[in-house]
Amino acid sequence: MLFQGKFSADQNSFDNRITRLFGIELPIIQAGMIWASGWKLASAVSNAGGLGLIGAGSMYPEVLREHIQQCKGATQKPFGVNLPLLYPDIEQHVKVIIEEKVPIVFTSAGNPKTWTATLKAEGIKVVHVVSSAKFAKKSEDAGVDAVVAEGFEAGGHNGREETTTLCLIPSVRKAISIPLIAAGGIATGRAMFAIMALGAEAVQMGSRFVCSPEASSHQNFKEAVVAAQEGATQLALKKLTPVRLIKNHFYEQVQQAEDSCATVDELTDLLGRARAKRGMFEGDLNEGELEIGQVSSMISEIKPAAEIVAEVWNEFKTAAENPFGS
């Protein structure tokens, strides 16, 4: 086999460092996306054998608590919370996570040193999302249990390095010794096989799970993702925080502003407040911020999260058995 780990006898589970770390059957992780990753999606993915994540980035602390409690009631399997470290009320989020005894936390958009020790002292497994080998090493030094290396193809907020997943994963693999999860541009079992052959031990998928009934994003947004063709997304707002967007009227306004050398303050004013909520949660396809990955062009239908997990896993198994098959 081209990668570390082994299938169970019935091929319904996989044994490697990631599945053992989280206590899951399959090395498939659902990204904690804002406005999409509530308890319904997280529990569905966990029940299907992967790891579901609640996206705390779009939740007030008490809303996060409610989603954690609902998820506990919907699954007996492990799940986690994705926690953007730049959230202004981060202390309250951490307090809720600890009080609710969440077993796994994926941190992003910030310095992993800030909260890793606090979370691990409570017995919580900590994973940090990075976009370069340099920050992967810093995360390892900060004491995280694993890292997610996310390539330039990914939806939502991206690293400034603009390194693609195919280049990023081998580089990060050389830089760290802890378990490695790959993200960015992955929506199929064959893509999962390819990236695990390069050194990843699991995959994290966001865009693919947006197009599920369990995702809390608006139906308009899901249908826009399904309709997206090659070239439908572009990285924008690089002077603020780079974010990959579906090209719509809001994106065109951003592009015009950037072409005119708009200042950071001007771009901030254009972005305004709750632009992502307006697009992804409320379904305004013209003036909303529609965050999605390049792989959206490969997504052709909305289907239940459990079916997505099964489809990806079965294709991965087939690829492992016959890497050069059609």
Number of C-alpha atoms within 10 A of each C-alpha: 9 12 16 13 14 12 14 11 8 7 11 14 17 19 18 18 18 25 21 13 13 18 16 23 23 25 25 28 26 29 26 27 27 23 24 28 30 30 29 21 27 34 30 23 28 29 21 21 24 30 28 31 30 32 26 26 23 21 18 14 20 12 15 22 19 16 22 27 14 15 26 17 11 16 18 11 20 22 29 28 28 25 25 22 21 13 16 9 11 18 13 13 24 18 14 19 24 16 11 14 13 21 19 23 23 24 25 19 17 16 16 24 15 11 17 22 16 13 21 17 9 14 14 20 20 24 25 29 24 27 26 23 19 13 19 26 19 17 24 21 12 17 17 24 19 24 26 26 27 27 26 26 24 27 29 21 21 24 18 14 10 16 17 18 22 17 13 22 29 17 18 25 21 11 17 19 11 17 21 25 26 30 33 26 27 29 24 21 23 20 17 27 26 19 23 21 17 18 21 26 25 24 28 26 25 25 28 29 28 32 29 22 17 22 23 21 24 22 19 15 24 24 16 17 29 18 15 21 16 10 12 18 26 19 25 21 20 16 14 13 15 17 24 26 24 27 22 17 14 21 23 14 15 19 18 12 16 18 9 9 11 16 13 14 11 13 19 14 10 15 19 10 10 12 18 22 19 19 23 26 22 17 22 18 19 15 18 25 28 31 25 28 29 25 25 28 16 18 18 15 13 18 15 16 27 19 14 20 25 17 14 20 25 17 17 20 17 15 19 19 11 10 15 7 8 5
